[in-house]
Amino acid sequence: MPKAKRNTPSIVEVLKQDHEYVRKASRRFEKMNREDRPALRALVTEVCGALEAHLKLEEEVFFPAVRKVLRDDELMHEAEIHHDFAKMLIRRLKRMKAADAAYAPTFTVLCEYIMQHAKDEEAEIFPKAMARKQGGTA
């Protein structure tokens, strides 16, 4: 009997979609009027919430599974440290007011950091994890 086509995206596909969401949100942020504090706060709050969910998914589901198959502690420790820094920036943004002089720059750094982390994951962790899942060697 042929396999039914899978309608549910893989965790890697979901994580890549999250990465793309941050890229698009960052571009929206770059075009925003920095004087429109409510819109600025709304976007930052939305992105920070999405990032918190993304980080939790990686830390509680993806990273433990990848750690078992890759056995690359250094790579996984680096990813966890990246998460710690991102969470610190999110906490900082939550404490700040949109009118604070450092608010927009802090969000810019968070987005840049997440986009670099996403690039690293997509280039290193995801291919290795997928190769292992498919029975290849990493």
N, C-alpha and C positions, 0 to 999 in steps of 0.2 A: 504494500500500500504506500503510495507516495506521501511524503511529508507535507503537512499543511503549511501554507505560507505563513510566516510569522508576522503578525501585525504589531506586536509590541517591540519598540526599539530596544536594542541592547543597552547596557549601562554605559558603554563607551559612546554610543550614539547620543544618549541623553547628555552626557558630560560635554560632548562636542557642541551640542545645541546650546548648552549653558554658556560655553565659551563664546560662541557667536553672539549670544544675547548681550554679553558684556561688551564685546567689540562694538555692536550697534548702539548700545546705550552710551558708550564713551563718545562716539561720533555725535550723537544727539546732544550730549552735554557740551561738547566743544562749540556747537552752534547756538547754545542757549544764551539768552540775555542774563548776565550775572546779577543784574538788579532785580530780576523777577524771583525774589526769595522763595515764595510759595512753590513755584514750579521747580526751582532748584532743589528745595528740600524734598519735594515729592519724588523726583527722579532719584536722588541719592538714597532716600528711604527704600524705594522700590528695588534698586540695585543691591543695596546692602542686605535686604531680606532674601533676595534671590541667591546672593553669594553665601549667606549663612546656610541656606538649605543645600546648596551645592557642596559646600565644605563638609557639612554633616554627612551627606551621601558618600562622598569620597572617603571620609575618615571611618565611618561605621560599616560600610559595605565594600566599596571598591578596594581601598588600600589593604585591608586584611586579606582579601582574596588574592590580590596581586602579590602581596608579600609571601604568601604560601607558594606560589608557582614560580616567581622570579628569583627568590632568594638573593636579592640585591639590596642588602640593608642600607648601604650608603645612598643609593638612589631614593629609597623610600624615606629615609631620614631627611634628606633634602626637601622632599615634597612636604613632609610634615612641618618642617621649619618654615617653609613658604606659607603654609596655612596659618601658623602661629602669627607671622607678621601681618598677614591679611586680616586676621581677626583683631589684632591690635589696632589697625587702622579703622576698621569698622566700629570698634568700641569708641575710638576717638571721635569719629564722625557723629555718632549717636549723642555724645556729650556736648558737641558744639552746636552753635546756632548758625543758620545759613548766612547770617550777616557777619560772622567772624571772618577776619581777613584770611585765615588759613583754611577755611572750609573748602572752597573750590580747589585750591592746590592739593589739599589732602585727598580729595576725591580723585583728582587727576593722577596722583601717585598710586592710589589704590588700583585704579583701572589699568595703568601702565604695568603695575606689578602683576596683576592678575593675568593680563594679556601675555606677559613674558612667561609666567608660570604655565599658562595654557599651551603656549608654543612648546615649552619643554615637555609637558605631558604628552602632547600630540606627536612629538618627534621621538621621544624616548620610551615613556611608560606604555602608552596605548599600543604601539606596534609590537613591543615585546610581550605584552599581556595577550594580545590577539594571536600572535604566533604560537604561544604556549597553549592557548585554548584550542587552537586548530591542530595541535599535535606536532608543531614544528619546534625548532630549537631557538632559544633566545640568545 
